[in-house]
Amino acid sequence: METIFDWVSVAIFAGLIVLFLQRSSEAEPRDHLWQYLAASVGCAVGNYLGNEGYEVWAGLTLTFVLVFVWIVLRPYEGWKKD
């Protein structure tokens, strides 16, 4: 854990883990495993690019991962109260 990209990618990945664990206990799953795999691979690629010195591409990749999670996995849906 030497660069900011290490910390950001681990934080995103930890959020993915929490979201996956919360949703895996639901009776009717609303997500597919490949969606979490795509976001996790994006974290790894963004971290790799950042560690290799491609800061702009790493930032774009990690931003894309966050947008993907927000649009596809929709973590905010659990906040609704009936």
LOSEKE-767809 format. One record per atom (N, C-alpha, C, CB): y, z, x; atom name; residue number from 1; residue in three letters. Coordinates in pm, 1 decimal. Each point is the difference from the previous one (the first is absolute). Glycine has a CB too. Layout:
% residues N
{py Y	pz Z	px X	dovo CA	keti NUM	lokol ALA}
...
END
This chain:
% residues 82
{py -116.9	pz 0.0	px 84.9	dovo N	keti 1	lokol MET}
{py 116.9	pz 0.0	px -84.9	dovo CA	keti 1	lokol MET}
{py 124.0	pz 0.0	px 90.1	dovo C	keti 1	lokol MET}
{py -124.6	pz 122.7	px -187.0	dovo CB	keti 1	lokol MET}
{py 159.0	pz -242.4	px 231.2	dovo N	keti 2	lokol GLU}
{py 111.0	pz -12.5	px 93.6	dovo CA	keti 2	lokol GLU}
{py 121.4	pz -70.7	px -57.5	dovo C	keti 2	lokol GLU}
{py -166.8	pz -1.6	px 178.5	dovo CB	keti 2	lokol GLU}
{py 146.4	pz -89.9	px -271.0	dovo N	keti 3	lokol THR}
{py 112.2	pz -78.0	px -51.9	dovo CA	keti 3	lokol THR}
{py 23.9	pz 33.0	px -146.4	dovo C	keti 3	lokol THR}
{py -49.7	pz -183.5	px 163.6	dovo CB	keti 3	lokol THR}
{py 164.0	pz 137.9	px -212.5	dovo N	keti 4	lokol ILE}
{py 32.0	pz 19.3	px -141.3	dovo CA	keti 4	lokol ILE}
{py -97.8	pz -75.9	px -87.8	dovo C	keti 4	lokol ILE}
{py 241.2	pz 31.0	px 58.3	dovo CB	keti 4	lokol ILE}
{py -294.6	pz -140.3	px -5.9	dovo N	keti 5	lokol PHE}
{py -95.4	pz -78.9	px -78.7	dovo CA	keti 5	lokol PHE}
{py -130.7	pz 76.0	px -19.5	dovo C	keti 5	lokol PHE}
{py 103.3	pz -210.9	px 87.6	dovo CB	keti 5	lokol PHE}
{py -141.5	pz 291.9	px 9.7	dovo N	keti 6	lokol ASP}
{py -117.8	pz 85.9	px -16.9	dovo CA	keti 6	lokol ASP}
{py 21.1	pz 95.8	px -116.8	dovo C	keti 6	lokol ASP}
{py -50.5	pz -16.7	px 246.7	dovo CB	keti 6	lokol ASP}
{py 164.6	pz 81.5	px -248.0	dovo N	keti 7	lokol TRP}
{py 28.3	pz 99.2	px -102.7	dovo CA	keti 7	lokol TRP}
{py 12.7	pz -62.5	px -138.4	dovo C	keti 7	lokol TRP}
{py 114.0	pz 137.5	px 172.5	dovo CB	keti 7	lokol TRP}
{py -44.3	pz -250.0	px -180.8	dovo N	keti 8	lokol VAL}
{py 20.0	pz -65.5	px -130.3	dovo CA	keti 8	lokol VAL}
{py -132.0	pz -51.9	px -54.8	dovo C	keti 8	lokol VAL}
{py 233.3	pz -63.9	px 66.9	dovo CB	keti 8	lokol VAL}
{py -312.0	pz -0.5	px 17.5	dovo N	keti 9	lokol SER}
{py -127.3	pz -55.1	px -49.1	dovo CA	keti 9	lokol SER}
{py -96.8	pz 110.4	px -41.2	dovo C	keti 9	lokol SER}
{py 32.1	pz -198.4	px 148.7	dovo CB	keti 9	lokol SER}
{py -33.7	pz 308.7	px -76.5	dovo N	keti 10	lokol VAL}
{py -86.6	pz 112.1	px -38.0	dovo CA	keti 10	lokol VAL}
{py 49.4	pz 63.6	px -130.3	dovo C	keti 10	lokol VAL}
{py -54.3	pz 42.4	px 243.5	dovo CB	keti 10	lokol VAL}
{py 184.3	pz -34.4	px -261.9	dovo N	keti 11	lokol ALA}
{py 53.7	pz 56.6	px -124.5	dovo CA	keti 11	lokol ALA}
{py -35.4	pz -88.2	px -119.9	dovo C	keti 11	lokol ALA}
{py 188.5	pz 104.8	px 129.8	dovo CB	keti 11	lokol ALA}
{py -175.8	pz -235.7	px -114.5	dovo N	keti 12	lokol ILE}
{py -37.3	pz -91.1	px -108.6	dovo CA	keti 12	lokol ILE}
{py -149.2	pz 11.2	px -27.6	dovo C	keti 12	lokol ILE}
{py 186.9	pz -157.4	px 62.5	dovo CB	keti 12	lokol ILE}
{py -266.3	pz 160.2	px 43.2	dovo N	keti 13	lokol PHE}
{py -144.8	pz 9.5	px -16.0	dovo CA	keti 13	lokol PHE}
{py -39.3	pz 131.3	px -68.3	dovo C	keti 13	lokol PHE}
{py -30.3	pz -143.0	px 204.8	dovo CB	keti 13	lokol PHE}
{py 96.7	pz 252.6	px -170.1	dovo N	keti 14	lokol ALA}
{py -28.3	pz 128.3	px -65.1	dovo CA	keti 14	lokol ALA}
{py 33.6	pz -6.7	px -149.0	dovo C	keti 14	lokol ALA}
{py 46.1	pz 120.6	px 216.7	dovo CB	keti 14	lokol ALA}
{py 63.3	pz -187.2	px -251.1	dovo N	keti 15	lokol GLY}
{py 33.2	pz -18.4	px -140.8	dovo CA	keti 15	lokol GLY}
{py -104.1	pz -83.5	px -72.8	dovo C	keti 15	lokol GLY}
{py 239.9	pz 18.8	px 59.5	dovo CB	keti 15	lokol GLY}
{py -292.0	pz -120.9	px 8.3	dovo N	keti 16	lokol LEU}
{py -107.0	pz -81.1	px -58.7	dovo CA	keti 16	lokol LEU}
{py -124.4	pz 83.3	px -25.9	dovo C	keti 16	lokol LEU}
{py 90.2	pz -200.8	px 117.3	dovo CB	keti 16	lokol LEU}
{py -122.8	pz 288.8	px -24.0	dovo N	keti 17	lokol ILE}
{py -117.9	pz 85.3	px -15.3	dovo CA	keti 17	lokol ILE}
{py 16.6	pz 91.9	px -121.1	dovo C	keti 17	lokol ILE}
{py -40.6	pz -8.5	px 249.2	dovo CB	keti 17	lokol ILE}
{py 156.4	pz 70.2	px -261.3	dovo N	keti 18	lokol VAL}
{py 24.7	pz 89.8	px -112.8	dovo CA	keti 18	lokol VAL}
{py -7.3	pz -76.4	px -131.2	dovo C	keti 18	lokol VAL}
{py 144.3	pz 145.0	px 145.2	dovo CB	keti 18	lokol VAL}
{py -82.8	pz -263.1	px -150.0	dovo N	keti 19	lokol LEU}
{py -4.3	pz -80.9	px -121.6	dovo CA	keti 19	lokol LEU}
{py -142.3	pz -40.8	px -34.1	dovo C	keti 19	lokol LEU}
{py 229.7	pz -83.2	px 49.5	dovo CB	keti 19	lokol LEU}
{py -306.8	pz 43.4	px 51.2	dovo N	keti 20	lokol PHE}
{py -138.3	pz -39.3	px -23.2	dovo CA	keti 20	lokol PHE}
{py -82.9	pz 117.2	px -51.8	dovo C	keti 20	lokol PHE}
{py 21.5	pz -172.4	px 180.2	dovo CB	keti 20	lokol PHE}
{py -4.7	pz 289.2	px -120.6	dovo N	keti 21	lokol LEU}
{py -76.9	pz 116.4	px -43.5	dovo CA	keti 21	lokol LEU}
{py 37.6	pz 42.2	px -142.2	dovo C	keti 21	lokol LEU}
{py -15.8	pz 74.4	px 238.8	dovo CB	keti 21	lokol LEU}
{py 142.7	pz -82.8	px -273.0	dovo N	keti 22	lokol GLN}
{py 41.4	pz 33.3	px -135.9	dovo CA	keti 22	lokol GLN}
{py -60.3	pz -96.1	px -100.9	dovo C	keti 22	lokol GLN}
{py 212.2	pz 94.9	px 89.8	dovo CB	keti 22	lokol GLN}
{py -207.8	pz -221.4	px -58.6	dovo N	keti 23	lokol ARG}
{py -46.3	pz -100.2	px -95.3	dovo CA	keti 23	lokol ARG}
{py -150.6	pz -17.1	px -1.1	dovo C	keti 23	lokol ARG}
{py 214.6	pz -113.8	px 30.9	dovo CB	keti 23	lokol ARG}
{py -282.4	pz 155.7	px 73.4	dovo N	keti 24	lokol SER}
{py -146.0	pz -14.2	px 1.2	dovo CA	keti 24	lokol SER}
{py -66.5	pz 99.1	px -94.5	dovo C	keti 24	lokol SER}
{py 12.5	pz -80.0	px 236.0	dovo CB	keti 24	lokol SER}
{py 59.9	pz 181.2	px -278.9	dovo N	keti 25	lokol SER}
{py -57.2	pz 97.7	px -92.5	dovo CA	keti 25	lokol SER}
{py 19.5	pz -40.2	px -146.2	dovo C	keti 25	lokol SER}
{py 42.4	pz 176.5	px 170.5	dovo CB	keti 25	lokol SER}
{py 27.8	pz -286.8	px -195.0	dovo N	keti 26	lokol GLU}
{py 22.0	pz -44.9	px -137.1	dovo CA	keti 26	lokol GLU}
{py -127.1	pz -61.7	px -57.0	dovo C	keti 26	lokol GLU}
{py 242.7	pz -39.4	px 51.1	dovo CB	keti 26	lokol GLU}
{py -261.6	pz 54.5	px -180.8	dovo N	keti 27	lokol ALA}
{py -118.4	pz -56.5	px -65.6	dovo CA	keti 27	lokol ALA}
{py 4.9	pz -152.2	px -1.1	dovo C	keti 27	lokol ALA}
{py -16.9	pz 205.1	px -142.1	dovo CB	keti 27	lokol ALA}
{py 134.7	pz -261.0	px 117.6	dovo N	keti 28	lokol GLU}
{py 18.0	pz -145.3	px -3.3	dovo CA	keti 28	lokol GLU}
{py 88.7	pz -40.2	px 118.3	dovo C	keti 28	lokol GLU}
{py -25.5	pz -6.6	px -255.0	dovo CB	keti 28	lokol GLU}
{py -32.4	pz -47.5	px 361.4	dovo N	keti 29	lokol PRO}
{py 82.0	pz -34.4	px 116.7	dovo CA	keti 29	lokol PRO}
{py 97.3	pz -113.2	px -30.4	dovo C	keti 29	lokol PRO}
{py -186.4	pz 74.1	px 147.6	dovo CB	keti 29	lokol PRO}
{py 307.6	pz -60.5	px -96.4	dovo N	keti 30	lokol ARG}
{py 100.0	pz -104.4	px -22.9	dovo CA	keti 30	lokol ARG}
{py 27.9	pz -79.9	px 126.0	dovo C	keti 30	lokol ARG}
{py 101.2	pz 140.9	px -177.7	dovo CB	keti 30	lokol ARG}
{py -159.1	pz -100.9	px 289.4	dovo N	keti 31	lokol ASP}
{py 19.4	pz -68.7	px 127.4	dovo CA	keti 31	lokol ASP}
{py -133.2	pz -50.9	px 52.1	dovo C	keti 31	lokol ASP}
{py 199.4	pz 144.2	px 51.2	dovo CB	keti 31	lokol ASP}
{py -189.5	pz -237.2	px 41.3	dovo N	keti 32	lokol HIS}
{py -118.0	pz -49.1	px 70.1	dovo CA	keti 32	lokol HIS}
{py 8.1	pz 45.3	px 144.9	dovo C	keti 32	lokol HIS}
{py -19.4	pz -200.7	px -154.7	dovo CB	keti 32	lokol HIS}
{py -94.8	pz 215.8	px 216.7	dovo N	keti 33	lokol LEU}
{py -4.4	pz 47.5	px 138.2	dovo CA	keti 33	lokol LEU}
{py 68.0	pz -97.2	px 95.0	dovo C	keti 33	lokol LEU}
{py -211.8	pz 119.6	px -51.5	dovo CB	keti 33	lokol LEU}
{py 204.5	pz -249.5	px 23.3	dovo N	keti 34	lokol TRP}
{py 60.9	pz -98.5	px 89.5	dovo CA	keti 34	lokol TRP}
{py 151.3	pz 18.4	px 7.9	dovo C	keti 34	lokol TRP}
{py -184.4	pz -160.5	px -54.6	dovo CB	keti 34	lokol TRP}
{py 246.6	pz 214.0	px -49.1	dovo N	keti 35	lokol GLN}
{py 143.8	pz 21.6	px 2.6	dovo CA	keti 35	lokol GLN}
{py 37.6	pz 106.3	px 103.3	dovo C	keti 35	lokol GLN}
{py 12.3	pz -65.6	px -242.0	dovo CB	keti 35	lokol GLN}
{py -93.9	pz 168.2	px 250.9	dovo N	keti 36	lokol TYR}
{py 24.1	pz 103.6	px 100.9	dovo CA	keti 36	lokol TYR}
{py -32.1	pz -53.1	px 139.7	dovo C	keti 36	lokol TYR}
{py -52.4	pz 179.2	px -169.9	dovo CB	keti 36	lokol TYR}
{py -49.5	pz -262.9	px 180.1	dovo N	keti 37	lokol LEU}
{py -35.5	pz -59.2	px 129.0	dovo CA	keti 37	lokol LEU}
{py 113.3	pz -88.8	px 50.7	dovo C	keti 37	lokol LEU}
{py -243.9	pz 7.5	px -62.2	dovo CB	keti 37	lokol LEU}
{py 302.0	pz -88.5	px -25.2	dovo N	keti 38	lokol ALA}
{py 110.3	pz -87.6	px 40.2	dovo CA	keti 38	lokol ALA}
{py 118.8	pz 81.8	px 51.6	dovo C	keti 38	lokol ALA}
{py -74.7	pz -170.5	px -170.0	dovo CB	keti 38	lokol ALA}
{py 108.7	pz 277.6	px 99.5	dovo N	keti 39	lokol ALA}
{py 111.9	pz 84.5	px 43.4	dovo CA	keti 39	lokol ALA}
{py -32.0	pz 71.0	px 131.0	dovo C	keti 39	lokol ALA}
{py 66.3	pz 32.1	px -239.3	dovo CB	keti 39	lokol ALA}
{py -189.8	pz 12.0	px 256.7	dovo N	keti 40	lokol SER}
{py -39.3	pz 67.9	px 123.4	dovo CA	keti 40	lokol SER}
{py 3.0	pz -93.7	px 119.3	dovo C	keti 40	lokol SER}
{py -141.6	pz 153.5	px -134.1	dovo CB	keti 40	lokol SER}
{py 93.5	pz -276.5	px 114.7	dovo N	keti 41	lokol VAL}
{py 4.7	pz -98.6	px 108.3	dovo CA	keti 41	lokol VAL}
{py 145.1	pz -33.2	px 33.2	dovo C	keti 41	lokol VAL}
{py -222.9	pz -95.5	px -72.1	dovo CB	keti 41	lokol VAL}
{py 307.6	pz 88.6	px -28.7	dovo N	keti 42	lokol GLY}
{py 142.3	pz -22.7	px 24.4	dovo CA	keti 42	lokol GLY}
{py 61.6	pz 111.0	px 83.8	dovo C	keti 42	lokol GLY}
{py 12.9	pz -123.2	px -215.4	dovo CB	keti 42	lokol GLY}
{py -51.7	pz 247.3	px 190.3	dovo N	keti 43	lokol CYS}
{py 48.2	pz 112.3	px 81.7	dovo CA	keti 43	lokol CYS}
{py -44.6	pz -15.6	px 144.4	dovo C	keti 43	lokol CYS}
{py -5.9	pz 149.7	px -200.9	dovo CB	keti 43	lokol CYS}
{py -120.1	pz -186.8	px 219.7	dovo N	keti 44	lokol ALA}
{py -53.1	pz -16.5	px 135.6	dovo CA	keti 44	lokol ALA}
{py 70.3	pz -113.7	px 73.8	dovo C	keti 44	lokol ALA}
{py -221.1	pz 87.6	px -78.6	dovo CB	keti 44	lokol ALA}
{py 243.6	pz -198.7	px 9.0	dovo N	keti 45	lokol VAL}
{py 67.2	pz -114.7	px 63.2	dovo CA	keti 45	lokol VAL}
{py 145.2	pz 35.9	px 33.5	dovo C	keti 45	lokol VAL}
{py -150.0	pz -160.7	px -126.8	dovo CB	keti 45	lokol VAL}
{py 219.1	pz 225.7	px 34.6	dovo N	keti 46	lokol GLY}
{py 137.5	pz 41.6	px 26.9	dovo CA	keti 46	lokol GLY}
{py 9.5	pz 95.6	px 117.2	dovo C	keti 46	lokol GLY}
{py 50.1	pz -31.1	px -239.5	dovo CB	keti 46	lokol GLY}
{py -143.5	pz 124.2	px 248.2	dovo N	keti 47	lokol ASN}
{py -1.0	pz 93.3	px 111.6	dovo CA	keti 47	lokol ASN}
{py -28.3	pz -72.5	px 131.3	dovo C	keti 47	lokol ASN}
{py -75.4	pz 182.4	px -154.8	dovo CB	keti 47	lokol ASN}
{py -19.2	pz -274.1	px 152.4	dovo N	keti 48	lokol TYR}
{py -32.7	pz -76.3	px 121.3	dovo CA	keti 48	lokol TYR}
{py 120.5	pz -81.2	px 47.5	dovo C	keti 48	lokol TYR}
{py -240.4	pz -12.4	px -73.4	dovo CB	keti 48	lokol TYR}
{py 305.0	pz -56.8	px -20.3	dovo N	keti 49	lokol LEU}
{py 116.1	pz -80.4	px 37.6	dovo CA	keti 49	lokol LEU}
{py 111.4	pz 87.1	px 58.6	dovo C	keti 49	lokol LEU}
{py -59.2	pz -164.6	px -180.0	dovo CB	keti 49	lokol LEU}
{py 81.3	pz 279.7	px 119.7	dovo N	keti 50	lokol GLY}
{py 102.6	pz 90.3	px 51.1	dovo CA	keti 50	lokol GLY}
{py -32.6	pz 52.2	px 138.4	dovo C	keti 50	lokol GLY}
{py 51.3	pz 63.3	px -232.5	dovo CB	keti 50	lokol GLY}
{py -176.1	pz -31.9	px 257.2	dovo N	keti 51	lokol ASN}
{py -39.5	pz 50.6	px 130.8	dovo CA	keti 51	lokol ASN}
{py 1.6	pz -108.6	px 107.4	dovo C	keti 51	lokol ASN}
{py -139.6	pz 170.2	px -115.6	dovo CB	keti 51	lokol ASN}
{py 128.2	pz -295.5	px 74.3	dovo N	keti 52	lokol GLU}
{py 3.6	pz -111.2	px 95.4	dovo CA	keti 52	lokol GLU}
{py 141.8	pz -49.8	px 26.0	dovo C	keti 52	lokol GLU}
{py -227.2	pz -64.8	px -76.7	dovo CB	keti 52	lokol GLU}
{py 325.8	pz 123.7	px 11.4	dovo N	keti 53	lokol GLY}
{py 138.4	pz -35.7	px 26.7	dovo CA	keti 53	lokol GLY}
{py 62.7	pz -96.4	px -98.1	dovo C	keti 53	lokol GLY}
{py -53.2	pz 39.4	px 231.1	dovo CB	keti 53	lokol GLY}
{py -16.3	pz -73.2	px -337.2	dovo N	keti 54	lokol TYR}
{py 54.3	pz -89.7	px -101.8	dovo CA	keti 54	lokol TYR}
{py 55.8	pz 83.7	px -114.6	dovo C	keti 54	lokol TYR}
{py -164.6	pz -183.0	px 63.1	dovo CB	keti 54	lokol TYR}
{py 276.5	pz 249.8	px -36.7	dovo N	keti 55	lokol GLU}
{py 54.1	pz 96.1	px -95.3	dovo CA	keti 55	lokol GLU}
{py 39.5	pz -63.2	px -132.8	dovo C	keti 55	lokol GLU}
{py 79.3	pz 132.1	px 192.4	dovo CB	keti 55	lokol GLU}
{py -18.4	pz -249.8	px -188.1	dovo N	keti 56	lokol VAL}
{py 45.0	pz -64.4	px -123.4	dovo CA	keti 56	lokol VAL}
{py -120.2	pz -36.9	px -87.0	dovo C	keti 56	lokol VAL}
{py 204.6	pz -89.0	px 118.6	dovo CB	keti 56	lokol VAL}
{py -306.1	pz 28.5	px -57.8	dovo N	keti 57	lokol TRP}
{py -119.4	pz -38.2	px -76.2	dovo CA	keti 57	lokol TRP}
{py -73.4	pz 123.1	px -51.8	dovo C	keti 57	lokol TRP}
{py -20.8	pz -208.0	px 138.5	dovo CB	keti 57	lokol TRP}
{py 18.2	pz 312.8	px -59.2	dovo N	keti 58	lokol ALA}
{py -64.5	pz 123.9	px -44.8	dovo CA	keti 58	lokol ALA}
{py 74.2	pz 59.7	px -118.4	dovo C	keti 58	lokol ALA}
{py -81.0	pz 42.2	px 233.0	dovo CB	keti 58	lokol ALA}
{py 212.6	pz -40.3	px -225.1	dovo N	keti 59	lokol GLY}
{py 79.3	pz 51.4	px -111.2	dovo CA	keti 59	lokol GLY}
{py -18.9	pz -81.4	px -126.2	dovo C	keti 59	lokol GLY}
{py 164.8	pz 83.9	px 163.2	dovo CB	keti 59	lokol GLY}
{py -168.7	pz -216.0	px -148.1	dovo N	keti 60	lokol LEU}
{py -23.5	pz -86.5	px -115.8	dovo CA	keti 60	lokol LEU}
{py -139.1	pz 21.4	px -58.2	dovo C	keti 60	lokol LEU}
{py 157.1	pz -168.0	px 97.0	dovo CB	keti 60	lokol LEU}
{py -255.4	pz 183.8	px -10.7	dovo N	keti 61	lokol THR}
{py -137.4	pz 21.1	px -46.6	dovo CA	keti 61	lokol THR}
{py -12.6	pz 131.6	px -75.7	dovo C	keti 61	lokol THR}
{py -85.0	pz -133.6	px 194.0	dovo CB	keti 61	lokol THR}
{py 140.1	pz 240.2	px -139.4	dovo N	keti 62	lokol LEU}
{py -9.1	pz 129.8	px -67.2	dovo CA	keti 62	lokol LEU}
{py 81.8	pz 1.5	px -129.6	dovo C	keti 62	lokol LEU}
{py -33.8	pz 110.3	px 223.4	dovo CB	keti 62	lokol LEU}
{py 145.2	pz -181.6	px -224.8	dovo N	keti 63	lokol THR}
{py 76.8	pz -12.8	px -123.7	dovo CA	keti 63	lokol THR}
{py -80.0	pz -75.7	px -104.2	dovo C	keti 63	lokol THR}
{py 213.8	pz 5.1	px 130.1	dovo CB	keti 63	lokol THR}
{py -280.8	pz -112.2	px -88.0	dovo N	keti 64	lokol PHE}
{py -84.6	pz -76.0	px -91.0	dovo CA	keti 64	lokol PHE}
{py -112.4	pz 87.6	px -56.2	dovo C	keti 64	lokol PHE}
{py 53.8	pz -210.2	px 127.9	dovo CB	keti 64	lokol PHE}
{py -110.2	pz 296.7	px -44.0	dovo N	keti 65	lokol VAL}
{py -105.8	pz 90.0	px -46.5	dovo CA	keti 65	lokol VAL}
{py 54.5	pz 93.3	px -107.7	dovo C	keti 65	lokol VAL}
{py -112.9	pz -11.3	px 225.6	dovo CB	keti 65	lokol VAL}
{py 230.8	pz 66.1	px -204.3	dovo N	keti 66	lokol LEU}
{py 59.5	pz 88.6	px -100.6	dovo CA	keti 66	lokol LEU}
{py 28.9	pz -73.6	px -130.5	dovo C	keti 66	lokol LEU}
{py 99.9	pz 135.4	px 184.4	dovo CB	keti 66	lokol LEU}
{py -51.2	pz -257.5	px -174.7	dovo N	keti 67	lokol VAL}
{py 25.7	pz -79.9	px -119.6	dovo CA	keti 67	lokol VAL}
{py -131.5	pz -31.4	px -70.8	dovo C	keti 67	lokol VAL}
{py 206.2	pz -99.2	px 107.0	dovo CB	keti 67	lokol VAL}
{py -309.6	pz 64.9	px -30.2	dovo N	keti 68	lokol PHE}
{py -131.7	pz -27.0	px -57.4	dovo CA	keti 68	lokol PHE}
{py -52.8	pz 121.1	px -75.4	dovo C	keti 68	lokol PHE}
{py -45.8	pz -161.8	px 184.7	dovo CB	keti 68	lokol PHE}
{py 56.6	pz 278.5	px -123.8	dovo N	keti 69	lokol VAL}
{py -47.1	pz 122.7	px -64.9	dovo CA	keti 69	lokol VAL}
{py 80.5	pz 25.9	px -127.3	dovo C	keti 69	lokol VAL}
{py -69.6	pz 95.2	px 223.9	dovo CB	keti 69	lokol VAL}
{py 200.0	pz -113.6	px -218.2	dovo N	keti 70	lokol TRP}
{py 85.2	pz 27.1	px -115.9	dovo CA	keti 70	lokol TRP}
{py -28.8	pz -95.7	px -115.1	dovo C	keti 70	lokol TRP}
{py 175.7	pz 86.3	px 154.4	dovo CB	keti 70	lokol TRP}
{py -199.3	pz -214.7	px -122.9	dovo N	keti 71	lokol ILE}
{py -20.2	pz -99.4	px -105.3	dovo CA	keti 71	lokol ILE}
{py -144.7	pz -3.1	px -48.8	dovo C	keti 71	lokol ILE}
{py 185.2	pz -134.8	px 98.8	dovo CB	keti 71	lokol ILE}
{py -281.0	pz 135.9	px -6.0	dovo N	keti 72	lokol VAL}
{py -140.0	pz -19.6	px -37.2	dovo CA	keti 72	lokol VAL}
{py -68.2	pz 131.2	px -40.1	dovo C	keti 72	lokol VAL}
{py -7.5	pz -195.4	px 155.4	dovo CB	keti 72	lokol VAL}
{py 22.4	pz 298.9	px -77.1	dovo N	keti 73	lokol LEU}
{py -68.4	pz 126.6	px -28.5	dovo CA	keti 73	lokol LEU}
{py 78.3	pz 88.7	px -96.6	dovo C	keti 73	lokol LEU}
{py -103.1	pz -13.3	px 225.6	dovo CB	keti 73	lokol LEU}
{py 232.0	pz -7.8	px -238.0	dovo N	keti 74	lokol ARG}
{py 86.0	pz 72.3	px -94.1	dovo CA	keti 74	lokol ARG}
{py -22.2	pz 152.1	px 1.9	dovo C	keti 74	lokol ARG}
{py -1.0	pz -204.5	px -141.8	dovo CB	keti 74	lokol ARG}
{py 37.8	pz 271.3	px 250.1	dovo N	keti 75	lokol PRO}
{py -21.3	pz 145.2	px 6.1	dovo CA	keti 75	lokol PRO}
{py 85.8	pz 78.0	px -97.8	dovo C	keti 75	lokol PRO}
{py -58.9	pz -28.5	px 236.4	dovo CB	keti 75	lokol PRO}
{py 163.7	pz -30.4	px -287.1	dovo N	keti 76	lokol TYR}
{py 91.9	pz 68.9	px -90.5	dovo CA	keti 76	lokol TYR}
{py -55.0	pz 12.3	px -141.8	dovo C	keti 76	lokol TYR}
{py 187.3	pz -84.6	px 138.4	dovo CB	keti 76	lokol TYR}
{py -298.5	pz 17.4	px -171.4	dovo N	keti 77	lokol GLU}
{py -52.6	pz 7.8	px -135.9	dovo CA	keti 77	lokol GLU}
{py -54.6	pz 138.1	px -34.0	dovo C	keti 77	lokol GLU}
{py -53.7	pz -241.1	px 15.0	dovo CB	keti 77	lokol GLU}
{py 14.2	pz 316.3	px 83.3	dovo N	keti 78	lokol GLY}
{py -51.9	pz 133.3	px -25.2	dovo CA	keti 78	lokol GLY}
{py 108.6	pz 99.9	px -36.0	dovo C	keti 78	lokol GLY}
{py -183.4	pz -51.3	px 155.8	dovo CB	keti 78	lokol GLY}
{py 311.2	pz 14.6	px -139.6	dovo N	keti 79	lokol TRP}
{py 109.6	pz 90.6	px -26.5	dovo CA	keti 79	lokol TRP}
{py 36.4	pz 7.6	px -147.1	dovo C	keti 79	lokol TRP}
{py 82.7	pz -48.5	px 226.0	dovo CB	keti 79	lokol TRP}
{py -132.4	pz -45.0	px -306.7	dovo N	keti 80	lokol LYS}
{py 36.5	pz -2.4	px -141.6	dovo CA	keti 80	lokol LYS}
{py -60.5	pz 118.4	px -72.9	dovo C	keti 80	lokol LYS}
{py 15.3	pz -249.3	px 7.6	dovo CB	keti 80	lokol LYS}
{py 65.1	pz 310.3	px -93.7	dovo N	keti 81	lokol LYS}
{py -50.0	pz 111.0	px -80.3	dovo CA	keti 81	lokol LYS}
{py 2.3	pz -43.5	px -145.3	dovo C	keti 81	lokol LYS}
{py 82.3	pz 173.6	px 167.1	dovo CB	keti 81	lokol LYS}
{py -189.7	pz -140.7	px -234.9	dovo N	keti 82	lokol ASP}
{py -10.3	pz -38.2	px -142.0	dovo CA	keti 82	lokol ASP}
{py 64.5	pz 102.1	px -89.3	dovo C	keti 82	lokol ASP}
{py -209.6	pz -120.3	px 48.7	dovo CB	keti 82	lokol ASP}
END
